[in-house]
Each structure stands twice: as C-alpha cells, then as structure tokens.
Amino acid sequence: MGINSERDVEANLQIGPTDQGMVRIFVESHGTEIPMDFTPEEADEIAAEIIAAAKAASRRG
C-alpha cells in the first residue's frame, strides 16, 4: 500500500495537547488505537507538511 492506494476504511482522528507538553495524534479504527506523541516542534513540522500537501492537491484538483 502506498500513499496513492485507495482504501475503504473508516477511522477517527483526534489531535490535541497532552498534560506532558506533547502534541498527540490519536487514530482509532475498528478497535485498534494508535496514539502518536510529538514535541511541539515536530508537530509544527507535520503541520507544515500537511499545508504543503493541501496546496499541492489544490493545484491538481
């Protein structure tokens, strides 16, 4: 599976700060939970990548 492979899977996504000063991205699908913690700096980098991908997708669409 790659980034361009489509799948018919539903998942819940939550993003927020933890009480430890981290940013958590929490994904849940079909009983599987994936918590991913990032430093604020890492979260800023991820946010910049998402924005860049959204801009690239907009240009294609």
Biopython code that builds the backbone (N, CA, C, O; Angstrom):
import numpy as np
from Bio.PDB.StructureBuilder import StructureBuilder

atoms = [
    (1, "MET", "N", (0.848, -1.179, 0.000)),
    (1, "MET", "CA", (0.000, 0.000, 0.000)),
    (1, "MET", "C", (0.892, 1.241, 0.000)),
    (1, "MET", "O", (1.892, 1.315, 0.714)),
    (2, "GLY", "N", (0.511, 2.173, -0.792)),
    (2, "GLY", "CA", (1.240, 3.428, -0.843)),
    (2, "GLY", "C", (0.303, 4.597, -0.628)),
    (2, "GLY", "O", (-0.893, 4.416, -0.399)),
    (3, "ILE", "N", (0.842, 5.774, -0.701)),
    (3, "ILE", "CA", (0.072, 6.988, -0.466)),
    (3, "ILE", "C", (-1.051, 7.150, -1.489)),
    (3, "ILE", "O", (-2.069, 7.772, -1.188)),
    (4, "ASN", "N", (-0.881, 6.597, -2.696)),
    (4, "ASN", "CA", (-1.893, 6.739, -3.743)),
    (4, "ASN", "C", (-2.852, 5.556, -3.837)),
    (4, "ASN", "O", (-3.727, 5.544, -4.703)),
    (5, "SER", "N", (-2.706, 4.571, -2.970)),
    (5, "SER", "CA", (-3.606, 3.423, -2.969)),
    (5, "SER", "C", (-4.848, 3.753, -2.143)),
    (5, "SER", "O", (-4.745, 4.096, -0.965)),
    (6, "GLU", "N", (-6.018, 3.648, -2.765)),
    (6, "GLU", "CA", (-7.259, 3.949, -2.061)),
    (6, "GLU", "C", (-7.706, 2.751, -1.238)),
    (6, "GLU", "O", (-7.523, 1.600, -1.637)),
    (7, "ARG", "N", (-8.297, 3.040, -0.080)),
    (7, "ARG", "CA", (-8.836, 2.003, 0.803)),
    (7, "ARG", "C", (-10.180, 2.498, 1.315)),
    (7, "ARG", "O", (-10.378, 3.698, 1.505)),
    (8, "ASP", "N", (-11.085, 1.583, 1.534)),
    (8, "ASP", "CA", (-12.388, 1.926, 2.088)),
    (8, "ASP", "C", (-12.385, 1.586, 3.578)),
    (8, "ASP", "O", (-13.000, 0.608, 4.006)),
    (9, "VAL", "N", (-11.683, 2.409, 4.360)),
    (9, "VAL", "CA", (-11.549, 2.189, 5.796)),
    (9, "VAL", "C", (-11.938, 3.473, 6.515)),
    (9, "VAL", "O", (-11.496, 4.561, 6.149)),
    (10, "GLU", "N", (-12.765, 3.334, 7.534)),
    (10, "GLU", "CA", (-13.134, 4.488, 8.341)),
    (10, "GLU", "C", (-12.252, 4.538, 9.583)),
    (10, "GLU", "O", (-11.909, 3.507, 10.161)),
    (11, "ALA", "N", (-11.891, 5.758, 9.981)),
    (11, "ALA", "CA", (-11.076, 5.931, 11.179)),
    (11, "ALA", "C", (-11.447, 7.248, 11.845)),
    (11, "ALA", "O", (-11.893, 8.188, 11.187)),
    (12, "ASN", "N", (-11.261, 7.301, 13.132)),
    (12, "ASN", "CA", (-11.453, 8.531, 13.895)),
    (12, "ASN", "C", (-10.086, 9.136, 14.167)),
    (12, "ASN", "O", (-9.139, 8.423, 14.498)),
    (13, "LEU", "N", (-9.985, 10.453, 14.026)),
    (13, "LEU", "CA", (-8.729, 11.157, 14.233)),
    (13, "LEU", "C", (-8.956, 12.254, 15.261)),
    (13, "LEU", "O", (-9.878, 13.059, 15.129)),
    (14, "GLN", "N", (-8.109, 12.279, 16.287)),
    (14, "GLN", "CA", (-8.140, 13.337, 17.293)),
    (14, "GLN", "C", (-6.740, 13.914, 17.410)),
    (14, "GLN", "O", (-5.753, 13.180, 17.356)),
    (15, "ILE", "N", (-6.656, 15.221, 17.568)),
    (15, "ILE", "CA", (-5.362, 15.891, 17.732)),
    (15, "ILE", "C", (-5.496, 16.872, 18.883)),
    (15, "ILE", "O", (-6.450, 17.648, 18.942)),
    (16, "GLY", "N", (-4.534, 16.835, 19.799)),
    (16, "GLY", "CA", (-4.586, 17.776, 20.912)),
    (16, "GLY", "C", (-3.338, 17.695, 21.779)),
    (16, "GLY", "O", (-2.497, 16.813, 21.601)),
    (17, "PRO", "N", (-3.230, 18.627, 22.718)),
    (17, "PRO", "CA", (-2.082, 18.633, 23.624)),
    (17, "PRO", "C", (-2.269, 17.620, 24.751)),
    (17, "PRO", "O", (-3.389, 17.345, 25.182)),
    (18, "THR", "N", (-1.152, 17.074, 25.216)),
    (18, "THR", "CA", (-1.197, 16.179, 26.368)),
    (18, "THR", "C", (-0.807, 16.970, 27.614)),
    (18, "THR", "O", (-0.325, 18.099, 27.523)),
    (19, "ASP", "N", (-1.021, 16.366, 28.766)),
    (19, "ASP", "CA", (-0.632, 17.036, 30.011)),
    (19, "ASP", "C", (0.878, 17.001, 30.236)),
    (19, "ASP", "O", (1.379, 17.559, 31.212)),
    (20, "GLN", "N", (1.604, 16.341, 29.327)),
    (20, "GLN", "CA", (3.060, 16.268, 29.404)),
    (20, "GLN", "C", (3.737, 17.253, 28.448)),
    (20, "GLN", "O", (4.957, 17.219, 28.286)),
    (21, "GLY", "N", (2.947, 18.136, 27.811)),
    (21, "GLY", "CA", (3.521, 19.131, 26.910)),
    (21, "GLY", "C", (3.813, 18.607, 25.509)),
    (21, "GLY", "O", (4.579, 19.215, 24.761)),
    (22, "MET", "N", (3.207, 17.490, 25.161)),
    (22, "MET", "CA", (3.379, 16.919, 23.825)),
    (22, "MET", "C", (2.108, 17.175, 23.017)),
    (22, "MET", "O", (1.073, 17.555, 23.565)),
    (23, "VAL", "N", (2.205, 16.962, 21.717)),
    (23, "VAL", "CA", (1.030, 17.010, 20.851)),
    (23, "VAL", "C", (0.727, 15.572, 20.456)),
    (23, "VAL", "O", (1.597, 14.867, 19.943)),
    (24, "ARG", "N", (-0.503, 15.139, 20.694)),
    (24, "ARG", "CA", (-0.870, 13.763, 20.390)),
    (24, "ARG", "C", (-1.795, 13.728, 19.176)),
    (24, "ARG", "O", (-2.785, 14.456, 19.102)),
    (25, "ILE", "N", (-1.443, 12.861, 18.227)),
    (25, "ILE", "CA", (-2.334, 12.497, 17.138)),
    (25, "ILE", "C", (-2.811, 11.094, 17.480)),
    (25, "ILE", "O", (-2.016, 10.165, 17.617)),
    (26, "PHE", "N", (-4.127, 10.963, 17.616)),
    (26, "PHE", "CA", (-4.709, 9.698, 18.065)),
    (26, "PHE", "C", (-5.625, 9.186, 16.967)),
    (26, "PHE", "O", (-6.580, 9.861, 16.583)),
    (27, "VAL", "N", (-5.337, 7.989, 16.459)),
    (27, "VAL", "CA", (-6.126, 7.372, 15.393)),
    (27, "VAL", "C", (-6.759, 6.101, 15.951)),
    (27, "VAL", "O", (-6.092, 5.292, 16.596)),
    (28, "GLU", "N", (-8.058, 5.939, 15.691)),
    (28, "GLU", "CA", (-8.761, 4.732, 16.127)),
    (28, "GLU", "C", (-9.568, 4.209, 14.955)),
    (28, "GLU", "O", (-10.288, 4.956, 14.293)),
    (29, "SER", "N", (-9.433, 2.893, 14.705)),
    (29, "SER", "CA", (-10.191, 2.262, 13.628)),
    (29, "SER", "C", (-10.432, 0.797, 13.962)),
    (29, "SER", "O", (-9.491, 0.044, 14.212)),
    (30, "HIS", "N", (-11.690, 0.405, 13.966)),
    (30, "HIS", "CA", (-12.067, -0.990, 14.182)),
    (30, "HIS", "C", (-11.419, -1.586, 15.432)),
    (30, "HIS", "O", (-10.933, -2.716, 15.407)),
    (31, "GLY", "N", (-11.414, -0.819, 16.523)),
    (31, "GLY", "CA", (-10.891, -1.310, 17.790)),
    (31, "GLY", "C", (-9.390, -1.176, 17.967)),
    (31, "GLY", "O", (-8.868, -1.481, 19.039)),
    (32, "THR", "N", (-8.688, -0.726, 16.940)),
    (32, "THR", "CA", (-7.249, -0.509, 17.051)),
    (32, "THR", "C", (-6.997, 0.969, 17.330)),
    (32, "THR", "O", (-7.499, 1.837, 16.615)),
    (33, "GLU", "N", (-6.224, 1.247, 18.362)),
    (33, "GLU", "CA", (-5.904, 2.630, 18.737)),
    (33, "GLU", "C", (-4.424, 2.887, 18.525)),
    (33, "GLU", "O", (-3.581, 2.083, 18.923)),
    (34, "ILE", "N", (-4.111, 4.016, 17.894)),
    (34, "ILE", "CA", (-2.714, 4.384, 17.652)),
    (34, "ILE", "C", (-2.481, 5.794, 18.180)),
    (34, "ILE", "O", (-2.838, 6.766, 17.514)),
    (35, "PRO", "N", (-1.884, 5.922, 19.376)),
    (35, "PRO", "CA", (-1.522, 7.239, 19.882)),
    (35, "PRO", "C", (-0.093, 7.577, 19.447)),
    (35, "PRO", "O", (0.826, 6.782, 19.641)),
    (36, "MET", "N", (0.082, 8.751, 18.864)),
    (36, "MET", "CA", (1.415, 9.185, 18.431)),
    (36, "MET", "C", (1.703, 10.534, 19.076)),
    (36, "MET", "O", (0.970, 11.497, 18.851)),
    (37, "ASP", "N", (2.757, 10.612, 19.871)),
    (37, "ASP", "CA", (3.125, 11.843, 20.559)),
    (37, "ASP", "C", (4.303, 12.514, 19.877)),
    (37, "ASP", "O", (5.256, 11.857, 19.460)),
    (38, "PHE", "N", (4.223, 13.841, 19.770)),
    (38, "PHE", "CA", (5.260, 14.640, 19.115)),
    (38, "PHE", "C", (5.575, 15.857, 19.964)),
    (38, "PHE", "O", (4.714, 16.378, 20.673)),
    (39, "THR", "N", (6.816, 16.302, 19.883)),
    (39, "THR", "CA", (7.155, 17.569, 20.524)),
    (39, "THR", "C", (6.436, 18.682, 19.765)),
    (39, "THR", "O", (6.035, 18.480, 18.618)),
    (40, "PRO", "N", (6.265, 19.847, 20.377)),
    (40, "PRO", "CA", (5.641, 20.949, 19.647)),
    (40, "PRO", "C", (6.383, 21.290, 18.353)),
    (40, "PRO", "O", (5.753, 21.645, 17.357)),
    (41, "GLU", "N", (7.699, 21.188, 18.359)),
    (41, "GLU", "CA", (8.483, 21.474, 17.155)),
    (41, "GLU", "C", (8.194, 20.450, 16.057)),
    (41, "GLU", "O", (8.040, 20.810, 14.890)),
    (42, "GLU", "N", (8.121, 19.177, 16.437)),
    (42, "GLU", "CA", (7.785, 18.142, 15.461)),
    (42, "GLU", "C", (6.379, 18.349, 14.912)),
    (42, "GLU", "O", (6.138, 18.168, 13.718)),
    (43, "ALA", "N", (5.448, 18.730, 15.790)),
    (43, "ALA", "CA", (4.069, 18.977, 15.364)),
    (43, "ALA", "C", (4.009, 20.134, 14.373)),
    (43, "ALA", "O", (3.236, 20.091, 13.416)),
    (44, "ASP", "N", (4.822, 21.174, 14.596)),
    (44, "ASP", "CA", (4.885, 22.294, 13.642)),
    (44, "ASP", "C", (5.364, 21.812, 12.279)),
    (44, "ASP", "O", (4.841, 22.239, 11.250)),
    (45, "GLU", "N", (6.359, 20.924, 12.266)),
    (45, "GLU", "CA", (6.861, 20.380, 11.002)),
    (45, "GLU", "C", (5.785, 19.547, 10.295)),
    (45, "GLU", "O", (5.633, 19.632, 9.076)),
    (46, "ILE", "N", (5.049, 18.752, 11.054)),
    (46, "ILE", "CA", (3.972, 17.944, 10.482)),
    (46, "ILE", "C", (2.894, 18.856, 9.907)),
    (46, "ILE", "O", (2.392, 18.615, 8.809)),
    (47, "ALA", "N", (2.539, 19.903, 10.649)),
    (47, "ALA", "CA", (1.525, 20.842, 10.176)),
    (47, "ALA", "C", (1.966, 21.501, 8.872)),
    (47, "ALA", "O", (1.152, 21.677, 7.966)),
    (48, "ALA", "N", (3.236, 21.864, 8.764)),
    (48, "ALA", "CA", (3.752, 22.484, 7.538)),
    (48, "ALA", "C", (3.680, 21.495, 6.374)),
    (48, "ALA", "O", (3.376, 21.888, 5.249)),
    (49, "GLU", "N", (3.957, 20.214, 6.635)),
    (49, "GLU", "CA", (3.858, 19.197, 5.585)),
    (49, "GLU", "C", (2.413, 19.011, 5.131)),
    (49, "GLU", "O", (2.155, 18.834, 3.940)),
    (50, "ILE", "N", (1.476, 19.049, 6.067)),
    (50, "ILE", "CA", (0.064, 18.919, 5.708)),
    (50, "ILE", "C", (-0.384, 20.106, 4.866)),
    (50, "ILE", "O", (-1.094, 19.930, 3.875)),
    (51, "ILE", "N", (0.020, 21.304, 5.247)),
    (51, "ILE", "CA", (-0.333, 22.502, 4.481)),
    (51, "ILE", "C", (0.254, 22.438, 3.071)),
    (51, "ILE", "O", (-0.424, 22.768, 2.098)),
    (52, "ALA", "N", (1.508, 22.015, 2.963)),
    (52, "ALA", "CA", (2.134, 21.904, 1.649)),
    (52, "ALA", "C", (1.423, 20.870, 0.779)),
    (52, "ALA", "O", (1.236, 21.091, -0.418)),
    (53, "ALA", "N", (1.026, 19.746, 1.369)),
    (53, "ALA", "CA", (0.316, 18.718, 0.621)),
    (53, "ALA", "C", (-1.059, 19.220, 0.183)),
    (53, "ALA", "O", (-1.498, 18.929, -0.930)),
    (54, "ALA", "N", (-1.735, 19.966, 1.044)),
    (54, "ALA", "CA", (-3.049, 20.503, 0.699)),
    (54, "ALA", "C", (-2.931, 21.490, -0.469)),
    (54, "ALA", "O", (-3.771, 21.496, -1.369)),
    (55, "LYS", "N", (-1.898, 22.312, -0.450)),
    (55, "LYS", "CA", (-1.690, 23.264, -1.556)),
    (55, "LYS", "C", (-1.386, 22.522, -2.863)),
    (55, "LYS", "O", (-1.892, 22.895, -3.922)),
    (56, "ALA", "N", (-0.564, 21.478, -2.786)),
    (56, "ALA", "CA", (-0.240, 20.700, -3.978)),
    (56, "ALA", "C", (-1.484, 19.999, -4.520)),
    (56, "ALA", "O", (-1.695, 19.953, -5.732)),
    (57, "ALA", "N", (-2.302, 19.459, -3.631)),
    (57, "ALA", "CA", (-3.534, 18.780, -4.052)),
    (57, "ALA", "C", (-4.504, 19.775, -4.680)),
    (57, "ALA", "O", (-5.194, 19.439, -5.644)),
    (58, "SER", "N", (-4.566, 20.977, -4.155)),
    (58, "SER", "CA", (-5.445, 22.003, -4.710)),
    (58, "SER", "C", (-5.039, 22.372, -6.134)),
    (58, "SER", "O", (-5.889, 22.615, -6.990)),
    (59, "ARG", "N", (-3.750, 22.410, -6.371)),
    (59, "ARG", "CA", (-3.256, 22.740, -7.719)),
    (59, "ARG", "C", (-3.620, 21.649, -8.720)),
    (59, "ARG", "O", (-3.837, 21.942, -9.896)),
    (60, "ARG", "N", (-3.690, 20.398, -8.272)),
    (60, "ARG", "CA", (-4.018, 19.276, -9.147)),
    (60, "ARG", "C", (-5.520, 19.161, -9.381)),
    (60, "ARG", "O", (-5.962, 18.706, -10.436)),
    (61, "GLY", "N", (-6.301, 19.581, -8.379)),
    (61, "GLY", "CA", (-7.730, 19.348, -8.405)),
    (61, "GLY", "C", (-8.512, 20.293, -9.223)),
    (61, "GLY", "O", (-9.734, 20.174, -9.306)),
]
sb = StructureBuilder()
sb.init_structure("model")
sb.init_model(0)
sb.init_chain("A")
sb.init_seg("    ")
for serial, (resi, resn, name, xyz) in enumerate(atoms, 1):
    if name == "N":
        sb.init_residue(resn, " ", resi, " ")
    sb.init_atom(name, np.array(xyz, "f"), 0.0, 1.0, " ", f" {name:<3s}", serial, name[0])
structure = sb.get_structure()
